[in-house]
Amino acid sequence: MNNSNEVILSSRKNGNGAFRSWITDRMLPGIFLLVIIQAIALGTLSIRTHQKLIDLEIYLKEDIEELKRNVAAKASSQIIYRECEKINLQEALREEKMKAWTLYRIELTK
């Protein structure tokens, strides 16, 4: 109590200089502490955001790899399907050639 009365009295005697000095002495450490706390909070937020970006990048890379595998699997299955179609067509063509050759031989023997 005595200290605050002295500040009030000294600020009245000397103008606002003593009061300003008292505010500076009392408030400045608190302001610095708040600035430090905010810097730590922003740093923590920045680290968390950076980690989330790294996690997102890993997740996207995994998705891209899965899409590549799916595309490769579809492409290879289409290639296999086309090859099977070619084989089936070749077999059908061979059968038709055999039929035509048989009919030609029958016509020749008549």
Sine and cosine of phi, psi and omega as CSV:
sin_phi,cos_phi,sin_psi,cos_psi,sin_omega,cos_omega
0.00,0.00,-0.67,0.74,-0.06,-1.00
-0.89,0.45,-0.64,0.77,-0.02,-1.00
-0.90,0.44,-0.70,0.72,-0.01,-1.00
-0.92,0.39,-0.57,0.82,0.06,-1.00
-0.91,0.42,-0.63,0.78,0.01,-1.00
-0.91,0.42,-0.62,0.78,0.02,-1.00
-0.90,0.44,-0.72,0.69,-0.01,-1.00
-0.88,0.47,-0.71,0.71,0.01,-1.00
-0.90,0.43,-0.69,0.72,-0.02,-1.00
-0.93,0.37,-0.56,0.83,0.03,-1.00
-0.94,0.35,-0.51,0.86,0.05,-1.00
-0.96,0.29,-0.60,0.80,-0.02,-1.00
-0.95,0.30,-0.72,0.70,-0.13,-0.99
-0.99,-0.14,0.11,0.99,-0.09,-1.00
1.00,0.06,-0.48,-0.88,-0.05,-1.00
-1.00,0.03,-0.05,1.00,-0.07,-1.00
-0.87,0.49,-0.72,0.70,-0.01,-1.00
-0.93,0.37,-0.62,0.79,0.02,-1.00
-0.91,0.41,-0.67,0.74,0.05,-1.00
-0.89,0.46,-0.65,0.76,0.03,-1.00
-0.90,0.44,-0.65,0.76,0.02,-1.00
-0.90,0.44,-0.70,0.71,0.02,-1.00
-0.90,0.45,-0.68,0.73,0.00,-1.00
-0.89,0.46,-0.71,0.71,-0.01,-1.00
-0.90,0.43,-0.62,0.78,-0.06,-1.00
-1.00,0.09,-0.60,0.80,-0.14,-0.99
-1.00,-0.02,-0.52,0.85,-0.09,-1.00
-0.86,0.52,-0.71,0.71,0.06,-1.00
-0.88,0.48,-0.60,0.80,0.04,-1.00
-0.91,0.42,-0.65,0.76,0.03,-1.00
-0.91,0.42,-0.70,0.72,0.04,-1.00
-0.88,0.48,-0.65,0.76,0.02,-1.00
-0.89,0.46,-0.68,0.73,0.05,-1.00
-0.89,0.46,-0.66,0.75,0.02,-1.00
-0.89,0.45,-0.67,0.75,0.02,-1.00
-0.91,0.42,-0.68,0.73,0.02,-1.00
-0.89,0.46,-0.67,0.74,0.02,-1.00
-0.91,0.42,-0.63,0.77,0.02,-1.00
-0.90,0.44,-0.66,0.75,0.03,-1.00
-0.91,0.42,-0.68,0.73,0.01,-1.00
-0.89,0.46,-0.69,0.73,0.02,-1.00
-0.91,0.41,-0.62,0.78,0.05,-1.00
-0.89,0.45,-0.68,0.73,0.04,-1.00
-0.90,0.44,-0.68,0.73,0.03,-1.00
-0.89,0.46,-0.65,0.76,0.02,-1.00
-0.90,0.44,-0.66,0.75,0.01,-1.00
-0.91,0.42,-0.69,0.72,0.02,-1.00
-0.90,0.44,-0.69,0.73,0.02,-1.00
-0.88,0.47,-0.68,0.73,0.02,-1.00
-0.89,0.46,-0.67,0.74,0.02,-1.00
-0.90,0.43,-0.64,0.77,0.04,-1.00
-0.90,0.44,-0.62,0.78,0.05,-1.00
-0.91,0.42,-0.64,0.77,0.05,-1.00
-0.90,0.44,-0.70,0.71,0.03,-1.00
-0.88,0.48,-0.66,0.75,0.01,-1.00
-0.90,0.43,-0.65,0.76,0.02,-1.00
-0.89,0.45,-0.68,0.73,0.04,-1.00
-0.89,0.46,-0.70,0.71,0.01,-1.00
-0.87,0.48,-0.69,0.72,0.00,-1.00
-0.92,0.39,-0.62,0.79,0.04,-1.00
-0.89,0.46,-0.66,0.75,0.04,-1.00
-0.90,0.44,-0.66,0.75,0.04,-1.00
-0.89,0.45,-0.66,0.75,0.00,-1.00
-0.90,0.44,-0.67,0.74,0.03,-1.00
-0.89,0.46,-0.65,0.76,0.02,-1.00
-0.91,0.42,-0.66,0.75,0.05,-1.00
-0.90,0.44,-0.65,0.76,0.04,-1.00
-0.88,0.48,-0.68,0.73,0.02,-1.00
-0.90,0.45,-0.66,0.75,0.01,-1.00
-0.90,0.44,-0.69,0.73,0.01,-1.00
-0.90,0.43,-0.67,0.74,0.01,-1.00
-0.90,0.43,-0.66,0.76,0.01,-1.00
-0.90,0.43,-0.68,0.74,0.02,-1.00
-0.91,0.42,-0.67,0.74,0.00,-1.00
-0.89,0.45,-0.69,0.72,-0.01,-1.00
-0.93,0.37,-0.57,0.82,0.03,-1.00
-0.93,0.36,-0.58,0.81,0.06,-1.00
-0.92,0.38,-0.63,0.78,0.04,-1.00
-0.90,0.44,-0.70,0.72,0.03,-1.00
-0.88,0.47,-0.69,0.72,0.02,-1.00
-0.87,0.49,-0.69,0.73,0.02,-1.00
-0.90,0.43,-0.65,0.76,0.02,-1.00
-0.90,0.44,-0.65,0.76,0.05,-1.00
-0.89,0.45,-0.65,0.76,0.05,-1.00
-0.89,0.46,-0.67,0.74,0.02,-1.00
-0.87,0.48,-0.71,0.71,0.01,-1.00
-0.89,0.46,-0.71,0.71,0.02,-1.00
-0.88,0.48,-0.67,0.74,0.03,-1.00
-0.91,0.41,-0.65,0.76,0.02,-1.00
-0.90,0.44,-0.65,0.76,0.05,-1.00
-0.91,0.42,-0.66,0.75,0.03,-1.00
-0.90,0.44,-0.66,0.75,0.03,-1.00
-0.90,0.44,-0.66,0.75,0.02,-1.00
-0.88,0.47,-0.68,0.74,0.03,-1.00
-0.90,0.44,-0.67,0.74,0.02,-1.00
-0.91,0.42,-0.61,0.79,0.05,-1.00
-0.90,0.44,-0.66,0.75,0.02,-1.00
-0.90,0.45,-0.67,0.74,0.03,-1.00
-0.90,0.44,-0.70,0.71,-0.01,-1.00
-0.90,0.43,-0.65,0.76,0.02,-1.00
-0.91,0.42,-0.64,0.77,0.04,-1.00
-0.90,0.43,-0.72,0.70,0.03,-1.00
-0.89,0.46,-0.63,0.78,0.03,-1.00
-0.90,0.43,-0.66,0.75,0.01,-1.00
-0.92,0.39,-0.60,0.80,0.04,-1.00
-0.91,0.42,-0.67,0.75,0.00,-1.00
-0.91,0.42,-0.60,0.80,0.01,-1.00
-0.93,0.37,-0.55,0.83,-0.03,-1.00
-0.98,0.19,-0.24,0.97,0.00,-1.00
-0.97,0.26,0.00,0.00,0.00,0.00
